[in-house]
Amino acid sequence: MKYTSRGLRRRGDSDTWEATLSHRDPLSGESVRSFHTVAGKTRKAAERNRDALIVELELKGGAVGSSMTVMDYMGIWLKHKEKSGTVEPSTIKGYRTEVKWVDRYLGGVRLSDLSLADVSSWMQDMTKDGYAPKSCAKAFRLLKQALDFAMAQYLITKNPCDYCKPPKRAKTPINALSKSERSRMLGISRRALPTPLAIAVELALATGMRRGEVCALKWSDLSDDGVVTVRRALGNGKGGFYEKEPKTSSSARTIPLTDYTFKVLAAIRKDRRLACMEMGVPFGDPYMLGTLGEDARPYNPTMLSKDFTAFCKMNGFDCSFHDLRHTFATMLIAQGVDVRTVASYLGHASVSMTLDIYADVDPDAKKAAVGKIEEALGTDSLSAPIAPMLDEPHQPRFTANQLRAMLAEAERREDAC
């Protein structure tokens, strides 16, 4: 970063001088002035010291000597990310919450003074104040990302987040419905068809789709051969919900439907086309869970969650809408479906992600594996008599003298080697 001298004046009759420098802020593009003290008995000596200071500042980075606080920087960085167009509006909305957490604890610290101790204390304070490890980790990762950008712009010389870690995140147990609860929920929701909530429950339990993907489905995504295609999702941005690309490239996928689910959706589509004809409005390509007509709108994902929560309270279920996705995955794994196929249904970026989430969801499978282990070991090894010492655990198999002799022999062989 280039520094320019804007003035040099002596402070009274002393040998200290005030040097005014300026540089251009790489984030906002504005000219920033900073004031520094240099020594010199004469003006020429002070100018030499000022020039040496400029070299030092340019080598260290632009934040040195700046009054910019962490709060100032995070606000500018967030605006930069929003204007860049490289981050989804729904992600930016989450960033705003995490920036508030950063500002609450570190906002008043000067960016150039932010230290490892500050970051470590911040993580400890958030934990003491009741924030979950997941929340602490999200805020920590956001600050680390922002400070990496600050280093790239020569605003700071090192990132203190590189030298500490957030609290360890505890793995959240999978909350999946049991077989009986799954059947009960399907029975209740199917009696409520064709309401949007009932269709959403049917799709979530039969396909494992995410909430935003279910709400973004259009009737053109349902093919006549019983397959539904995930082409988009609904994201939550500053101005409300909007269409966006699926979460990852793997999330854009085709999902075969059960015969029942396909017939239900095909019948609902037929009825809605007839309704549009009776109203004298074009059917077009509305959302499956949305309204009809020229001003057709999707089913708001937030409203879906609220309606589902009310549905669960009324009927004695203890789960969130996202837990239906977990229920679908655990159901497939329990039925012996291979993990790669499960990952394909869920739209996971890799099979390892599926394994990491659902590796321990089927304890019965581990019990069943015991028989496979016995079969692999063979009957000969298993039919051998059990050692007598196991029948009499308190009966020693070797005397003390025998054990000492064995130890001495082992030491002798070791010395010989």
Phi and psi in degrees as a GROMACS rama.xvg file:
@    title "Ramachandran Plot"
@    xaxis  label "Phi"
@    yaxis  label "Psi"
@TYPE xy
-90.6758  128.832  LYS-2
-107.14  142.149  TYR-3
-124.475  137.051  THR-4
-76.6048  132.584  SER-5
-117.87  0.9698  ARG-6
162.313  154.441  GLY-7
-148.512  120.718  LEU-8
-139.801  145.288  ARG-9
-75.8151  145.549  ARG-10
-95.9986  98.1532  ARG-11
63.1982  -137.104  GLY-12
-100.41  12.09  ASP-13
-82.7926  176.562  SER-14
-96.9608  24.1577  ASP-15
-112.094  146.908  THR-16
-129.629  149.932  TRP-17
-101.538  117.445  GLU-18
-101.642  125.594  ALA-19
-100.519  122.297  THR-20
-120.994  159.82  LEU-21
-139.62  150.608  SER-22
-147.572  161.522  HIS-23
-93.2649  126.286  ARG-24
-67.9597  120.48  ASP-25
-68.6548  -17.8652  PRO-26
-88.1682  -50.6785  LEU-27
-92.8167  -19.2831  SER-28
80.6943  1.01319  GLY-29
-85.2028  155.469  GLU-30
-82.0776  129.091  SER-31
-115.929  130.045  VAL-32
-102.33  144.089  ARG-33
-137.27  154.395  SER-34
-121.795  135.695  PHE-35
-137.485  154.692  HIS-36
-104.659  128.668  THR-37
-127.796  155.005  VAL-38
-100.513  156.668  ALA-39
168.136  126.508  GLY-40
-70.5447  -29.476  LYS-41
-124.36  165.982  THR-42
-62.8389  -39.6513  ARG-43
-61.6597  -41.0259  LYS-44
-65.5374  -39.0856  ALA-45
-65.3419  -37.6039  ALA-46
-65.1265  -39.1484  GLU-47
-62.7892  -42.8353  ARG-48
-67.443  -36.0529  ASN-49
-64.2223  -43.9249  ARG-50
-63.5961  -37.5041  ASP-51
-66.3595  -36.4393  ALA-52
-64.7484  -40.7832  LEU-53
-60.6988  -44.8271  ILE-54
-59.5468  -43.6394  VAL-55
-63.2022  -43.8153  GLU-56
-64.8143  -40.8592  LEU-57
-67.3073  -30.7793  GLU-58
-75.3511  -36.1705  LEU-59
-80.638  -34.204  LYS-60
125.937  161.974  GLY-61
-73.5509  -19.317  GLY-62
-74.4113  -19.143  ALA-63
-63.6896  127.329  VAL-64
82.3496  -0.280303  GLY-65
-92.9822  149.884  SER-66
-94.6669  7.15047  SER-67
-62.2941  127.835  MET-68
-91.7979  168.927  THR-69
-60.4665  -40.0391  VAL-70
-62.3319  -43.7329  MET-71
-59.065  -48.1469  ASP-72
-65.8445  -44.4474  TYR-73
-62.5353  -36.0832  MET-74
-64.6648  -44.2585  GLY-75
-66.2618  -42.623  ILE-76
-63.2812  -40.867  TRP-77
-64.6257  -40.9251  LEU-78
-63.514  -39.2081  LYS-79
-61.6146  -44.2913  HIS-80
-65.0494  -38.7618  LYS-81
-67.177  -41.0533  GLU-82
-74.4743  -23.6021  LYS-83
-66.2171  -27.1079  SER-84
74.7907  9.29014  GLY-85
-93.3396  -5.82874  THR-86
-123.63  136.222  VAL-87
-61.0299  142.397  GLU-88
-55.7982  -34.0581  PRO-89
-66.2947  -33.8817  SER-90
-70.4652  -41.139  THR-91
-59.6247  -38.5382  ILE-92
-61.1204  -40.7274  LYS-93
-67.5481  -37.5077  GLY-94
-58.1643  -38.6539  TYR-95
-61.2111  -40.2666  ARG-96
-64.0887  -43.3506  THR-97
-69.66  -33.6747  GLU-98
-63.8177  -36.6159  VAL-99
-61.065  -38.6112  LYS-100
-66.3052  -40.2161  TRP-101
-63.977  -47.9445  VAL-102
-63.0377  -34.9446  ASP-103
-61.1401  -33.8968  ARG-104
-107.192  -30.9177  TYR-105
-122.473  0.357222  LEU-106
-57.2621  -34.1746  GLY-107
-84.7048  -5.6632  GLY-108
-78.7513  136.541  VAL-109
-65.5981  137.217  ARG-110
-55.3895  -40.6678  LEU-111
-71.3427  -18.5282  SER-112
-98.5506  -6.49031  ASP-113
-59.8518  126.533  LEU-114
-122.876  171.338  SER-115
-59.419  -40.4972  LEU-116
-62.4144  -38.7466  ALA-117
-61.8627  -45.5707  ASP-118
-67.9147  -41.8851  VAL-119
-63.0232  -44.2244  SER-120
-63.6419  -37.0666  SER-121
-59.9655  -46.99  TRP-122
-62.4544  -40.5836  MET-123
-65.4578  -41.7484  GLN-124
-67.3133  -40.4785  ASP-125
-61.9234  -40.5536  MET-126
-64.8076  -44.4513  THR-127
-62.7341  -32.1653  LYS-128
-81.7183  4.16626  ASP-129
95.8978  6.28473  GLY-130
-72.2895  139.982  TYR-131
-70.0826  151.616  ALA-132
-53.293  -34.7564  PRO-133
-63.5147  -41.6886  LYS-134
-66.9543  -42.7077  SER-135
-60.1452  -42.8646  CYS-136
-65.9426  -38.6751  ALA-137
-64.9374  -43.9481  LYS-138
-65.7494  -40.0538  ALA-139
-62.4501  -46.3695  PHE-140
-63.6607  -36.0967  ARG-141
-65.8495  -44.8873  LEU-142
-63.2708  -40.6605  LEU-143
-61.0539  -42.8923  LYS-144
-62.6247  -43.3986  GLN-145
-65.8488  -39.0252  ALA-146
-73.2458  -29.6718  LEU-147
-61.9954  -39.6897  ASP-148
-67.7152  -37.609  PHE-149
-62.5619  -37.9306  ALA-150
-65.66  -41.2022  MET-151
-63.6607  -26.8979  ALA-152
-95.1059  8.76169  GLN-153
62.4502  29.254  TYR-154
-83.8119  -29.3864  LEU-155
-137.074  162.732  ILE-156
-98.9055  -18.8814  THR-157
-152.489  158.297  LYS-158
-106.217  110.266  ASN-159
-63.1412  -19.8453  PRO-160
-70.0553  -15.4543  CYS-161
-71.9796  -13.3111  ASP-162
-114.733  11.1186  TYR-163
-148.408  169.977  CYS-164
-129.463  152.677  LYS-165
-75.0447  169.837  PRO-166
-57.4481  144.64  PRO-167
-65.6512  132.052  LYS-168
-83.2147  126.555  ARG-169
-79.1155  137.338  ALA-170
-70.7258  122.369  LYS-171
-77.408  127.371  THR-172
-60.8533  144.235  PRO-173
-71.8581  127.716  ILE-174
-103.689  89.7994  ASN-175
-110.621  145.481  ALA-176
-70.4074  143.929  LEU-177
-71.4182  170.487  SER-178
-60.5465  -42.3691  LYS-179
-67.5329  -41.2506  SER-180
-68.5402  -36.2142  GLU-181
-62.4426  -45.2395  ARG-182
-65.5465  -38.957  SER-183
-65.2164  -42.625  ARG-184
-63.774  -42.6679  MET-185
-62.4631  -40.5774  LEU-186
-61.8141  -43.8641  GLY-187
-66.7713  -46.3532  ILE-188
-68.4054  -35.5355  SER-189
-68.6954  -27.7924  ARG-190
-72.0657  -17.5635  ARG-191
-97.868  1.40446  ALA-192
-61.9288  144.343  LEU-193
-103.609  41.9549  PRO-194
-66.4922  151.428  THR-195
-56.0662  -40.8102  PRO-196
-64.081  -41.9955  LEU-197
-64.8346  -40.1175  ALA-198
-64.0577  -40.7066  ILE-199
-62.5469  -43.0105  ALA-200
-64.2089  -44.029  VAL-201
-58.2883  -47.45  GLU-202
-66.4607  -41.1245  LEU-203
-65.2063  -42.1778  ALA-204
-77.139  -22.9841  LEU-205
-98.3168  -12.9005  ALA-206
-132.124  -20.3886  THR-207
75.0924  17.7426  GLY-208
-70.0099  152.738  MET-209
-73.8189  160.744  ARG-210
-56.5789  -49.6517  ARG-211
-64.6167  -29.6319  GLY-212
-74.0552  -40.5525  GLU-213
-61.4249  -46.2776  VAL-214
-68.4031  -23.1398  CYS-215
-90.8668  -4.82798  ALA-216
-64.4852  137.153  LEU-217
-114.169  162.958  LYS-218
-65.7154  -23.8382  TRP-219
-70.4165  -14.6986  SER-220
-79.7911  -9.38938  ASP-221
-98.5707  115.501  LEU-222
-90.3399  163.407  SER-223
-75.2999  -10.0442  ASP-224
-97.2576  17.1469  ASP-225
81.5892  28.7157  GLY-226
-123.093  138.393  VAL-227
-110.983  139.072  VAL-228
-110.611  128.332  THR-229
-90.1153  108.803  VAL-230
-112.011  -18.6329  ARG-231
-155.159  173.222  ARG-232
-142.972  164.783  ALA-233
-102.126  125.196  LEU-234
-105.697  156.384  GLY-235
-106.641  106.853  ASN-236
-109.052  -167.821  GLY-237
-63.3091  -37.2589  LYS-238
-97.2452  12.4958  GLY-239
115.736  -159.167  GLY-240
-86.7253  149.561  PHE-241
-148.385  158.018  TYR-242
-77.1756  141.618  GLU-243
-146.754  171.018  LYS-244
-67.1987  154.371  GLU-245
-56.7739  164.473  PRO-246
-54.8871  -45.5764  LYS-247
-135.936  173.791  THR-248
-62.064  -30.3859  SER-249
-73.3976  -20.812  SER-250
-72.0718  -23.7453  SER-251
-78.1564  109.282  ALA-252
-154.007  165.591  ARG-253
-107.886  139.09  THR-254
-127.54  119.59  ILE-255
-68.2672  137.27  PRO-256
-98.1532  154.033  LEU-257
-67.5333  158.321  THR-258
-59.6852  -40.3562  ASP-259
-64.7765  -48.4041  TYR-260
-61.9106  -40.6477  THR-261
-64.5017  -44.5194  PHE-262
-63.9904  -37.4178  LYS-263
-63.3142  -48.7657  VAL-264
-65.2723  -40.1892  LEU-265
-63.4208  -39.2378  ALA-266
-67.1023  -40.8598  ALA-267
-65.0303  -41.7955  ILE-268
-60.8919  -42.4478  ARG-269
-62.4021  -44.7631  LYS-270
-63.0406  -38.2414  ASP-271
-73.1054  -32.6872  ARG-272
-64.3435  -41.3671  ARG-273
-64.6557  -38.4047  LEU-274
-63.2204  -40.0077  ALA-275
-66.1059  -39.1134  CYS-276
-62.8873  -40.8843  MET-277
-67.2595  -33.4394  GLU-278
-81.3243  -11.9233  MET-279
74.3881  29.3457  GLY-280
-120.569  148.548  VAL-281
-66.7605  142.834  PRO-282
-71.5279  -42.032  PHE-283
62.9143  -136.592  GLY-284
-137.781  70.3283  ASP-285
-76.1913  170.796  PRO-286
-72.6934  143.732  TYR-287
-57.1453  -41.0383  MET-288
-99.2835  7.99686  LEU-289
-100.876  -166.191  GLY-290
-90.1326  170.927  THR-291
-108.192  170.038  LEU-292
99.8136  -177.649  GLY-293
-66.9446  -30.3938  GLU-294
-101.804  37.478  ASP-295
-57.8669  133.969  ALA-296
-126.611  154.734  ARG-297
-79.4668  168.727  PRO-298
-77.4318  116.216  TYR-299
-59.6116  122.006  ASN-300
-56.2452  -36.2039  PRO-301
-65.0962  -40.5784  THR-302
-66.4114  -35.9144  MET-303
-59.507  -45.234  LEU-304
-62.7818  -41.8759  SER-305
-65.617  -43.5601  LYS-306
-64.4546  -39.4269  ASP-307
-67.5622  -38.7644  PHE-308
-61.0772  -43.0017  THR-309
-64.6494  -40.7244  ALA-310
-59.6137  -42.7653  PHE-311
-66.5616  -41.7629  CYS-312
-64.254  -38.9566  LYS-313
-69.2078  -28.9246  MET-314
-114.132  7.38645  ASN-315
76.6336  30.5771  GLY-316
-99.9873  145.315  PHE-317
-118.509  81.1734  ASP-318
-163.356  164.532  CYS-319
-101.826  170.487  SER-320
-63.264  -35.9039  PHE-321
-65.341  -25.6978  HIS-322
-66.3896  -19.9182  ASP-323
-66.9451  -31.0584  LEU-324
-66.5165  -43.2286  ARG-325
-62.8622  -39.2875  HIS-326
-60.9177  -44.0167  THR-327
-60.4944  -45.9898  PHE-328
-64.8343  -46.1546  ALA-329
-66.0364  -32.7968  THR-330
-62.9986  -44.5617  MET-331
-64.6703  -44.376  LEU-332
-63.7446  -41.1242  ILE-333
-64.7654  -27.3537  ALA-334
-84.5578  2.20251  GLN-335
86.2136  12.6221  GLY-336
-68.7442  135.429  VAL-337
-66.5611  152.49  ASP-338
-63.2693  -34.7185  VAL-339
-62.6784  -39.0853  ARG-340
-68.4614  -39.5299  THR-341
-61.6333  -43.7801  VAL-342
-61.4684  -37.2392  ALA-343
-66.9231  -41.0274  SER-344
-61.3326  -44.0019  TYR-345
-78.4202  -17.1524  LEU-346
76.7348  29.1656  GLY-347
-73.0033  148.634  HIS-348
-68.0113  -26.6757  ALA-349
-152.53  158.164  SER-350
-65.8254  -33.2302  VAL-351
-60.6405  -33.2156  SER-352
-63.927  -43.3196  MET-353
-63.1649  -43.3433  THR-354
-63.3714  -40.2793  LEU-355
-63.634  -36.1239  ASP-356
-83.2012  -40.2101  ILE-357
-116.151  18.339  TYR-358
-61.9272  -34.6565  ALA-359
-113.372  24.8789  ASP-360
-84.7286  -10.7901  VAL-361
-124.973  81.1772  ASP-362
-62.4869  -26.7721  PRO-363
-64.3419  -30.2944  ASP-364
-65.596  -35.6535  ALA-365
-66.4571  -40.0246  LYS-366
-64.2321  -40.7052  LYS-367
-65.9781  -27.4512  ALA-368
-68.7571  -21.7836  ALA-369
-60.1499  -41.1884  VAL-370
-62.6188  -36.7833  GLY-371
-66.2328  -35.3618  LYS-372
-65.6635  -44.2048  ILE-373
-62.0115  -40.1822  GLU-374
-64.2388  -39.8388  GLU-375
-70.363  -35.0096  ALA-376
-69.9284  -29.0887  LEU-377
96.5005  154.624  GLY-378
-76.6025  -26.5752  THR-379
-62.7077  -45.4483  ASP-380
-70.2321  -29.3793  SER-381
-83.3806  -19.8437  LEU-382
-88.0202  -4.17252  SER-383
-68.2933  145.387  ALA-384
-65.3705  146.517  PRO-385
-75.2578  140.989  ILE-386
-55.7431  138.438  ALA-387
-56.7699  -30.9493  PRO-388
-65.4368  -21.4968  MET-389
-75.2197  -29.0508  LEU-390
-74.6427  -29.8777  ASP-391
-125.187  79.9826  GLU-392
-62.7732  -21.6417  PRO-393
-92.9403  -1.69688  HIS-394
-90.0054  113.024  GLN-395
-67.9052  143.328  PRO-396
-89.2506  -26.8156  ARG-397
-125.568  147.906  PHE-398
-81.3236  167.937  THR-399
-63.7121  -40.1636  ALA-400
-64.5122  -38.8948  ASN-401
-64.4667  -40.2455  GLN-402
-65.7171  -38.9965  LEU-403
-65.4998  -40.8682  ARG-404
-63.8799  -39.7238  ALA-405
-64.8075  -40.2432  MET-406
-65.6427  -42.6217  LEU-407
-63.6265  -39.4531  ALA-408
-65.3119  -39.6214  GLU-409
-64.8692  -39.2424  ALA-410
-67.898  -36.6848  GLU-411
-65.0124  -41.4863  ARG-412
-66.5961  -34.8054  ARG-413
-67.819  -39.8957  GLU-414
-67.3608  -34.2678  ASP-415
-67.153  -33.0728  ALA-416
